[in-house]
Amino acid sequence: MINFHHSWPYERVRNDIYFEECPFCHTSSVLIPMKKEAIKGAFEGIKTHIIMPCCREKIVVESMDSDYVWATKPLR
């Protein structure tokens, strides 16, 4: 089981994923560049990468659920 410190909440608006705040640079309302296939894979537990458009930091997504992105490193 992944530690809660490795999670970050997101919002879904239609087919877009938004972080209310970037976990690294704290920019607000960040659109996450994930394709539908990557989102589907993350829900199935397939690892994928996110490069944050605001600060170019990298998140390795281990899985996703309906509320959180679960990463391989702490985000909180």
N, C-alpha and C positions, 0 to 999 in steps of 0.2 A: 504494500500500500504506500502511496506517495504522501509525503508530509504536506500539511496544509500551507506551509510557507512556500511551497513550490507552485502554488495556484495563483491565478489572477482572474478577476471577474471580467466578463465581456457582455456587450449588448449586441443583439442581432436585429438589424433593420433590413427587412426583405432578405436579400442574399448577401448583404454586407455585414462584416464583423467589426465592431468598434471597441476599443478600450476607452473607458471614461478618462483614464490618465495613464500615461506611459510609466511603466514600473522603473525606468532608468532615469529619464530626463524630466519627468513629470509634466510633459506637454498634455494639454487636455484634448479630449475628443479625437483620438487617433484612429484613422481607418486602417485596418489590418489587411495587407495584401495577400489574401489566401484564396486560391481557386476552389471551386466547388468540390473537385476531386480530393484536394488536400483536406478540406473540412470533413468530408465523408470518411476519409482514411483515419483522421484523428479521432473521430467518434468510434471507430473500430479498433483503436489502439495502435495504429500505425504511426510511427514517429515522422514528424515533418518539421521544417524550419520556418521561422518567421524572421525577416529582417525588418526591424522597426523603421518606418519611413522618416521619423522625426530625428533620430539620433544614430541610426545605423547599427544599433546593438542587435545581437542575434539571440533568439529564443528557440530552443529545441523543444517542440511540443511533444510530450509523451502521449497525451490523450486529451480529449475534450468531453465535457458533458453539457447539459443545457444551460449551465451558469458559469462554468469556469474553464480556463485553459490550464492544464497541468503540465508543468515543465520539468526538465531534468535538473535544473538548478533553482535555488531559492529566488523568488521574485519579490518577496516581502521583507 
